[in-house]
Amino acid sequence: MKVNYSLAVLLPSAVLASLLSGCAINDDGDEHVGNNHVSFEEFLASTYQEPESGVYIVDGDLPFENLDQLREFYDGLNIGQALAVHRSGNSDAKWSNSRKRNLTYCVSNSFGGNYNTVVYAMANAASDWEFAANVDLVHVASQDGNCTASNNNVVFDVRPVSGVSYLARAFFPNYSRANRNILIATNAIGGYGVWTLTGILRHEIGHVLGFRHEHTRPEAKTCYENSSWRALTSYDSKSVMHYPHCNGRQRGDLVITGKDEEGAIALYGAAPQHALRAVNGTHHVVAEGGGGGAAKANRPHIRSWETFHVNHLGNGEYSVRSINGHYLVAEGGGGGAANANRKAIGPWEKFRFINVGNGQIALRTINGRYVVAEGAGGGALNANRKAIGAWEKFRLIGL
C-alpha cells in the first residue's frame, strides 16, 4: 500500500488541488502552475478551521491566525522570484537575538501515558536544530500542569488534539501567544509510516523557527503555496521542510539536511561550541572518533573531537553532543562508564550542571552520580562518583 507522507492526514487538500489545477506540461517538459481558479470565498469555504482556536490550516500544517493572514496567503498564490524563511510584510518572521536562546515551552500532562514519549521526541527534535544553529528550545516542566494557550510563563505550548485533519501543526514566530502552539494529533504519537514522532516534530519546529515548506519554491513544480518567503539557500528537495509527495526526495524519516543547517545558520548564526577541561587544567574531554565510541579526559589540546554542543533541555538539565552528533551518556544512568555513542537523548543522556564556583561545574547524572576525570585528567572518563571532589570538577570553555 502506498503511504501518503504528508503531515496532514487528508493532504493534498482539495482546495490546494483546485488552486493548482492550472498545472500543465509545456513543450520542454517543465510543469508550470497556472492562475487561481477559485475565488477567495471558495478558498475560505474549503479551508480547515480549528474549532477551538479559530486558526485556519492550509497545506497540512501551515497555520493562519485570522482572515487577514489567510487573505494575504491567498493573494500571494502566484509564482514569485526564483531552506526559505516566512515573510510577514517586508520582514523575516524570526526570533529576536534576545529570545532565540530561550524559546521556552511546556508539554501538557494531558498526553497521559504518552507524556514521556512526547517529552523526549521534542527534546531530540529540538536538539537537532540546536546542533545546527544558535537557538535553544527549553522545556519548562513546572508549567506542564497548566500547559494551555493562555500560559504566558512559556513562549509556546505542546498539546494533544484529536479529530483534526493533520498529524501536527505549529506556528511562525510572529504569531500571538494564543496561537503559539505545537498541536499533535493522537494518531501521530506512534509515528506515521516511515516518519517517527521526532521526525514530525523536526518539521514542526522548523516552522516554529520561521521556515516555510520547501515545496513552495517554484523548483518543486507542484504544491506551490504563495510568495511570502525569502530564500536562504538554493532549493533542497530533501529538506526536512519538503513534503515527499510534492516532488520531495526524502524517503525515510524527516531529517535535517546540510542545506537546512546552512539556512538555519544564515538566519540565526552558527551554534555555539564548547570544550570540557579537567581540573588539572591541561586535559580535555574527548569523544573518540568524534563520537560513536568511548569518552575520555586525556587530550592536551582542543580540536574537533574535543568540541561539543551543549544544549539546555530545561529543568536544569543539559545534553552534551559530539561533533558528529553522538551524545555523552552515563551508562546505566550513572554508576559506570561515560561514553559518547548515543544517537538520541534519553534519561541517561541528561546531565544536571552544578555550579561549584571558580568558574567550574560538576555534571550529575539522572541517578545522582557525578562524572569524573580519573586522576584529575589524563585518563578515563567515568560517571560513578557519589560526591563532588576535585576530580569531578570541569571548566566549560566557550569556543
CORSULFEN-V447151 format. One record per helix or strand of 3 or more residues. SS is the DSSP state (2 for helix, 1 for strand). FROM is the first residue (numbers start at 1). LEN is the number of residues. If there is no record, write none. Layout:
BEGIN
ss={SS,SS}
from={FROM,FROM}
len={LEN,LEN}
END
This chain:
BEGIN
ss={2,2,1,1,2,1,1,2,1,2,1,2,1,2,2,2,2,1,2,2,1,1,2,1,2,1,1,1,2,1,2,1,1,1,2,1,2,1}
from={14,40,56,62,67,84,103,109,137,141,156,177,181,186,197,214,218,229,244,258,274,284,288,293,304,308,317,327,331,336,347,351,360,370,374,379,390,394}
len={6,7,3,3,9,5,5,24,3,6,6,3,5,3,12,3,3,3,3,11,5,4,3,7,3,7,6,4,3,7,3,7,5,4,3,7,3,5}
END
